[in-house]
Amino acid sequence: MANRAAGIRASLLAAHPEATVVERGERHIVHRLADLGGRPRFALDASIGALHYQDAGGVWQEIDDDLVDDGAEGFTVKTAATPYLLRADGAGKRRLYPNRHDLTRYIELGGLPALGTPQRGPNYLLWDRPNFAVRIRTAPETLKFVAILKNASAPTSFSFDASLVGLMRQGQLLLADGVPVARIRKPSAVDAEGIEREAAISFAGGKITVSLDTTGLVFPIELDPTIEVSVDAGANDYVTLDGVLYSDDPALSMGQNTAGSVRNIGALFPLVTIPASRTASNCYIQLVAAFANTETICNVRAYGNDTVTPAAPTTQAEFDALVKTTKYADWSAIPAWTAATSYNSPDLSEIVQELLNSYDYSSGAYMQFMLYNNGSSVYARRRPAAFEHTTYAPPLLHIEYSTGGVNASIDAVVATAAAAAPIATVTTTRNVSIEALPATAAAAVPLPAVSTGVTVSIEAVPATADAAAPIPAVSISVTISAVVASAGAAAPIPAVATVRNVSVDAVVATADAAAPVPAISVTGTVSIEAVAATAGAAAPIPTVTVVRHVSVAAVTATAAAAAPVPTISVGVAITAVAASASAAAPIPALSVGVTISAVAAAAIAAALAPSIGAAEWQAWPSDAEPIVLYVGAALYPAATVFYLEAYVKTNNAAYAVRIRLYNATDGEDIADSEAESTETTLTRLRSSSFALPSPSKNYYLQFGGDPGATYNCKGGRVIAEWA
């Protein structure tokens, strides 16, 4: 498996090049993805097997089970990046320290005589003999001794000298001060046809002996006695068949074997940590094929375990008693599997969302999923690797989530000419997410009315010529992204009325098009980003009326275009507004309580700040008036948090550029407002959430960096967020 965390990161970066790691734990990794309609978005990957270990300083590091040179005490190789420490020599002697930071406790196993010189691979030593082969293989949490019996002349029993230092054995457990720290797993064997059989193990006379009855098995046979340093993880994936539950086999099995002999599998994923009120998307379980399976038709149905405290069952009866979620996902006619290949389940987002709506995962909790046979044909099964597998990775849970948008999700709603509205009315007391709603010429509105008590997110809503507006009325807490109107089209969203927040991103009108969002009326906060109008286009947002705050960022008008936002009244903050030659003013009218944030008059063209190379902090723009922020109950609820954002870059990825918010009134920087980046292209950087003092203070955006490079900063803003 080598470095599985690195493999997860590489796979995610292929789909999301912007992804950055924000959290690590023993069995999970969290990435920050690009915002979705202004909402922070994350990807969580949780594994049955360990992904990280803690170094001597307590910092989580990625596990890499490859072997490196040793040379001390007669050992030739060792592991360098695993929770345990293995040391081995060329004769097969092994010394295993269950805790790599405690060298006073270990188990030492002797080698086998006359094996010869081993072949060395990335994470194994192999002794290949005419009738059998022996392989010592490392994995993230296990040390495996694998004997491959090639033919009937191969030995069927293997004995090793065994000694314990600082440890005691109780059955198959190894204890340190009475606490289990490792387990000598009951050995098993798999023959050439995939038939599994338990082997015998005995402890006597200072030796460990493993024996196998090969009667009826087909050679070659792989015999696998293993030592685990994670005592309980193996029980977290399991298979039920013929009334028996198995949790220690190297492979799971789902589908049907002989007539009536069905296979079901389950997986308990540890400490899934997701903040409250999040929206799940693109959720799946990744399985690695332990064997090639081509039989058809294999069907399974996935459920979640509907409880706040799921536990892995130990019997068929306990499995049958698991409470299922209402939502489920069918994995039908599963294609043929190739061994060592990863396969993703269908989308499990509805199941995950049901669990997120029902229980609190903000402090970490387990999620359990069950995959039941669902009418598979005889002998149609798929066999993924389990935690105990010698080579392949165990099940992995992938969840992407973002803030807002709970309960109602509407994707890809299309109306064609003369069609009635596909969804006439949506009423919800929570959140609505609407994506990709196109209307073609003369079509009725795809979604004419949306009424919600919390948040509406609308993305990628285009209208073509003469089409009715895809969404003519939206009320309460609206996020609008990528709204496009083409020539002669009615406004995709002609009216937005909200008593909370509006965020409008990437609103574009082309020549002679009606305004994509002609009217916004809000008693909360409006944030408008990347609003562009091209020549001859009507203003994408001609009127914005607000009794709290408006933030306008990156508003651009090109030659002869109407003003993207011609009228804004009351409580306005404007950031990084640019106009090009002969363009109408991006924001021609401003009235009553206007604050221009981090933008001096000369900086309205959104030019980069001058490069700096010193390590000290510098205000930007250097000649700007401070940002005046009033933080009081009249404008912001008590639970309001703030974020600092800016576009930054460094000319050398080895040196970080940093931003922070500085309280000029009190002469101190704001705790938790600092953020840093090593990106060499202009990248949006966002701080952690922070609180601001009350009532009114003067602030500067400051930026700086490490000595040795130059840095640029552009378009800073402060964002308020509340429930």
ChimeraX attribute file (.defattr): number of C-alpha atoms within 10 A of each C-alpha:
attribute: neighborCount
match mode: 1-to-1
recipient: residues
	/A:1	18
	/A:2	20
	/A:3	18
	/A:4	20
	/A:5	23
	/A:6	14
	/A:7	12
	/A:8	15
	/A:9	18
	/A:10	14
	/A:11	12
	/A:12	18
	/A:13	15
	/A:14	10
	/A:15	9
	/A:16	15
	/A:17	12
	/A:18	13
	/A:19	20
	/A:20	17
	/A:21	13
	/A:22	12
	/A:23	12
	/A:24	20
	/A:25	18
	/A:26	20
	/A:27	20
	/A:28	25
	/A:29	22
	/A:30	23
	/A:31	22
	/A:32	20
	/A:33	22
	/A:34	17
	/A:35	12
	/A:36	16
	/A:37	21
	/A:38	19
	/A:39	16
	/A:40	16
	/A:41	21
	/A:42	24
	/A:43	23
	/A:44	20
	/A:45	26
	/A:46	26
	/A:47	27
	/A:48	23
	/A:49	27
	/A:50	24
	/A:51	28
	/A:52	25
	/A:53	24
	/A:54	18
	/A:55	15
	/A:56	9
	/A:57	6
	/A:58	8
	/A:59	11
	/A:60	16
	/A:61	18
	/A:62	23
	/A:63	25
	/A:64	24
	/A:65	28
	/A:66	22
	/A:67	24
	/A:68	15
	/A:69	13
	/A:70	16
	/A:71	13
	/A:72	10
	/A:73	8
	/A:74	12
	/A:75	19
	/A:76	16
	/A:77	23
	/A:78	24
	/A:79	22
	/A:80	19
	/A:81	23
	/A:82	28
	/A:83	28
	/A:84	25
	/A:85	20
	/A:86	25
	/A:87	24
	/A:88	26
	/A:89	21
	/A:90	20
	/A:91	19
	/A:92	25
	/A:93	19
	/A:94	22
	/A:95	22
	/A:96	23
	/A:97	23
	/A:98	28
	/A:99	17
	/A:100	22
	/A:101	14
	/A:102	11
	/A:103	13
	/A:104	11
	/A:105	19
	/A:106	24
	/A:107	20
	/A:108	19
	/A:109	21
	/A:110	19
	/A:111	18
	/A:112	15
	/A:113	8
	/A:114	8
	/A:115	16
	/A:116	13
	/A:117	14
	/A:118	18
	/A:119	12
	/A:120	15
	/A:121	11
	/A:122	12
	/A:123	19
	/A:124	20
	/A:125	24
	/A:126	20
	/A:127	19
	/A:128	17
	/A:129	15
	/A:130	10
	/A:131	14
	/A:132	20
	/A:133	17
	/A:134	21
	/A:135	20
	/A:136	21
	/A:137	22
	/A:138	27
	/A:139	27
	/A:140	27
	/A:141	25
	/A:142	27
	/A:143	24
	/A:144	23
	/A:145	21
	/A:146	20
	/A:147	25
	/A:148	24
	/A:149	24
	/A:150	18
	/A:151	14
	/A:152	15
	/A:153	10
	/A:154	18
	/A:155	15
	/A:156	16
	/A:157	14
	/A:158	13
	/A:159	17
	/A:160	18
	/A:161	17
	/A:162	20
	/A:163	16
	/A:164	16
	/A:165	13
	/A:166	13
	/A:167	22
	/A:168	19
	/A:169	17
	/A:170	11
	/A:171	10
	/A:172	16
	/A:173	20
	/A:174	26
	/A:175	17
	/A:176	17
	/A:177	10
	/A:178	11
	/A:179	11
	/A:180	19
	/A:181	18
	/A:182	27
	/A:183	22
	/A:184	20
	/A:185	20
	/A:186	17
	/A:187	22
	/A:188	22
	/A:189	25
	/A:190	21
	/A:191	19
	/A:192	12
	/A:193	11
	/A:194	14
	/A:195	12
	/A:196	18
	/A:197	17
	/A:198	16
	/A:199	19
	/A:200	15
	/A:201	20
	/A:202	13
	/A:203	16
	/A:204	9
	/A:205	8
	/A:206	12
	/A:207	15
	/A:208	17
	/A:209	16
	/A:210	21
	/A:211	18
	/A:212	18
	/A:213	13
	/A:214	16
	/A:215	7
	/A:216	8
	/A:217	17
	/A:218	16
	/A:219	17
	/A:220	18
	/A:221	24
	/A:222	20
	/A:223	25
	/A:224	25
	/A:225	19
	/A:226	23
	/A:227	23
	/A:228	24
	/A:229	24
	/A:230	19
	/A:231	17
	/A:232	11
	/A:233	20
	/A:234	20
	/A:235	21
	/A:236	23
	/A:237	30
	/A:238	27
	/A:239	24
	/A:240	24
	/A:241	19
	/A:242	10
	/A:243	12
	/A:244	12
	/A:245	20
	/A:246	18
	/A:247	24
	/A:248	22
	/A:249	25
	/A:250	24
	/A:251	27
	/A:252	28
	/A:253	23
	/A:254	26
	/A:255	30
	/A:256	26
	/A:257	18
	/A:258	10
	/A:259	10
	/A:260	12
	/A:261	14
	/A:262	25
	/A:263	26
	/A:264	23
	/A:265	26
	/A:266	26
	/A:267	27
	/A:268	26
	/A:269	27
	/A:270	22
	/A:271	19
	/A:272	21
	/A:273	17
	/A:274	23
	/A:275	15
	/A:276	15
	/A:277	20
	/A:278	20
	/A:279	25
	/A:280	27
	/A:281	20
	/A:282	15
	/A:283	24
	/A:284	20
	/A:285	21
	/A:286	20
	/A:287	23
	/A:288	23
	/A:289	24
	/A:290	27
	/A:291	17
	/A:292	15
	/A:293	19
	/A:294	16
	/A:295	17
	/A:296	18
	/A:297	19
	/A:298	26
	/A:299	24
	/A:300	26
	/A:301	19
	/A:302	27
	/A:303	22
	/A:304	28
	/A:305	23
	/A:306	20
	/A:307	17
	/A:308	16
	/A:309	11
	/A:310	19
	/A:311	19
	/A:312	18
	/A:313	22
	/A:314	16
	/A:315	14
	/A:316	16
	/A:317	12
	/A:318	12
	/A:319	21
	/A:320	12
	/A:321	9
	/A:322	18
	/A:323	13
	/A:324	18
	/A:325	18
	/A:326	13
	/A:327	16
	/A:328	19
	/A:329	18
	/A:330	17
	/A:331	20
	/A:332	15
	/A:333	14
	/A:334	20
	/A:335	16
	/A:336	16
	/A:337	21
	/A:338	15
	/A:339	16
	/A:340	17
	/A:341	14
	/A:342	17
	/A:343	17
	/A:344	16
	/A:345	19
	/A:346	17
	/A:347	20
	/A:348	25
	/A:349	22
	/A:350	22
	/A:351	23
	/A:352	26
	/A:353	21
	/A:354	17
	/A:355	21
	/A:356	21
	/A:357	15
	/A:358	12
	/A:359	15
	/A:360	16
	/A:361	19
	/A:362	14
	/A:363	11
	/A:364	13
	/A:365	17
	/A:366	17
	/A:367	24
	/A:368	24
	/A:369	24
	/A:370	23
	/A:371	24
	/A:372	21
	/A:373	22
	/A:374	20
	/A:375	16
	/A:376	25
	/A:377	21
	/A:378	18
	/A:379	19
	/A:380	23
	/A:381	27
	/A:382	28
	/A:383	22
	/A:384	30
	/A:385	26
	/A:386	32
	/A:387	28
	/A:388	28
	/A:389	21
	/A:390	22
	/A:391	18
	/A:392	23
	/A:393	27
	/A:394	27
	/A:395	25
	/A:396	21
	/A:397	26
	/A:398	23
	/A:399	22
	/A:400	22
	/A:401	26
	/A:402	24
	/A:403	18
	/A:404	24
	/A:405	23
	/A:406	23
	/A:407	18
	/A:408	17
	/A:409	15
	/A:410	16
	/A:411	12
	/A:412	12
	/A:413	18
	/A:414	19
	/A:415	25
	/A:416	18
	/A:417	12
	/A:418	13
	/A:419	15
	/A:420	14
	/A:421	19
	/A:422	15
	/A:423	16
	/A:424	13
	/A:425	12
	/A:426	14
	/A:427	13
	/A:428	16
	/A:429	13
	/A:430	17
	/A:431	24
	/A:432	27
	/A:433	22
	/A:434	23
	/A:435	18
	/A:436	18
	/A:437	25
	/A:438	25
	/A:439	31
	/A:440	24
	/A:441	17
	/A:442	16
	/A:443	22
	/A:444	22
	/A:445	29
	/A:446	26
	/A:447	26
	/A:448	20
	/A:449	17
	/A:450	20
	/A:451	19
	/A:452	20
	/A:453	16
	/A:454	22
	/A:455	25
	/A:456	31
	/A:457	25
	/A:458	28
	/A:459	23
	/A:460	20
	/A:461	26
	/A:462	25
	/A:463	31
	/A:464	23
	/A:465	17
	/A:466	18
	/A:467	27
	/A:468	26
	/A:469	30
	/A:470	30
	/A:471	25
	/A:472	20
	/A:473	17
	/A:474	21
	/A:475	22
	/A:476	23
	/A:477	26
	/A:478	28
	/A:479	27
	/A:480	27
	/A:481	24
	/A:482	21
	/A:483	27
	/A:484	27
	/A:485	32
	/A:486	24
	/A:487	18
	/A:488	17
	/A:489	26
	/A:490	24
	/A:491	29
	/A:492	31
	/A:493	28
	/A:494	21
	/A:495	19
	/A:496	22
	/A:497	19
	/A:498	24
	/A:499	18
	/A:500	21
	/A:501	25
	/A:502	28
	/A:503	23
	/A:504	26
	/A:505	23
	/A:506	21
	/A:507	27
	/A:508	27
	/A:509	32
	/A:510	24
	/A:511	17
	/A:512	18
	/A:513	27
	/A:514	26
	/A:515	29
	/A:516	31
	/A:517	27
	/A:518	21
	/A:519	18
	/A:520	22
	/A:521	20
	/A:522	25
	/A:523	17
	/A:524	19
	/A:525	26
	/A:526	28
	/A:527	20
	/A:528	25
	/A:529	21
	/A:530	20
	/A:531	27
	/A:532	25
	/A:533	32
	/A:534	24
	/A:535	16
	/A:536	17
	/A:537	27
	/A:538	25
	/A:539	30
	/A:540	31
	/A:541	28
	/A:542	20
	/A:543	18
	/A:544	20
	/A:545	20
	/A:546	22
	/A:547	17
	/A:548	20
	/A:549	25
	/A:550	27
	/A:551	21
	/A:552	26
	/A:553	22
	/A:554	23
	/A:555	26
	/A:556	26
	/A:557	29
	/A:558	23
	/A:559	15
	/A:560	16
	/A:561	26
	/A:562	25
	/A:563	28
	/A:564	32
	/A:565	26
	/A:566	19
	/A:567	17
	/A:568	22
	/A:569	19
	/A:570	18
	/A:571	19
	/A:572	24
	/A:573	22
	/A:574	24
	/A:575	26
	/A:576	25
	/A:577	24
	/A:578	20
	/A:579	20
	/A:580	15
	/A:581	9
	/A:582	11
	/A:583	19
	/A:584	20
	/A:585	20
	/A:586	26
	/A:587	21
	/A:588	12
	/A:589	11
	/A:590	15
	/A:591	11
	/A:592	10
	/A:593	12
	/A:594	16
	/A:595	21
	/A:596	20
	/A:597	26
	/A:598	30
	/A:599	27
	/A:600	19
	/A:601	11
	/A:602	11
	/A:603	20
	/A:604	18
	/A:605	17
	/A:606	19
	/A:607	14
	/A:608	17
	/A:609	17
	/A:610	13
	/A:611	15
	/A:612	19
	/A:613	16
	/A:614	15
	/A:615	16
	/A:616	12
	/A:617	16
	/A:618	17
	/A:619	20
	/A:620	24
	/A:621	23
	/A:622	14
	/A:623	13
	/A:624	18
	/A:625	17
	/A:626	24
	/A:627	23
	/A:628	18
	/A:629	17
	/A:630	16
	/A:631	19
	/A:632	15
	/A:633	11
	/A:634	8
	/A:635	14
	/A:636	17
	/A:637	13
	/A:638	10
	/A:639	9
	/A:640	18
	/A:641	17
	/A:642	18
	/A:643	20
	/A:644	23
	/A:645	24
	/A:646	23
	/A:647	19
	/A:648	27
	/A:649	26
	/A:650	27
	/A:651	18
	/A:652	15
	/A:653	14
	/A:654	12
	/A:655	20
	/A:656	22
	/A:657	28
	/A:658	26
	/A:659	28
	/A:660	27
	/A:661	27
	/A:662	24
	/A:663	20
	/A:664	15
	/A:665	12
	/A:666	10
	/A:667	10
	/A:668	11
	/A:669	17
	/A:670	16
	/A:671	14
	/A:672	16
	/A:673	23
	/A:674	22
	/A:675	19
	/A:676	19
	/A:677	20
	/A:678	19
	/A:679	19
	/A:680	18
	/A:681	13
	/A:682	15
	/A:683	17
	/A:684	17
	/A:685	19
	/A:686	23
	/A:687	20
	/A:688	14
	/A:689	17
	/A:690	16
	/A:691	16
	/A:692	19
	/A:693	12
	/A:694	11
	/A:695	10
	/A:696	13
	/A:697	17
	/A:698	16
	/A:699	24
	/A:700	24
	/A:701	30
	/A:702	21
	/A:703	26
	/A:704	24
	/A:705	25
	/A:706	17
	/A:707	13
	/A:708	12
	/A:709	19
	/A:710	21
	/A:711	26
	/A:712	24
	/A:713	28
	/A:714	25
	/A:715	27
	/A:716	28
	/A:717	24
	/A:718	21
	/A:719	15
	/A:720	16
	/A:721	14
	/A:722	12
	/A:723	10
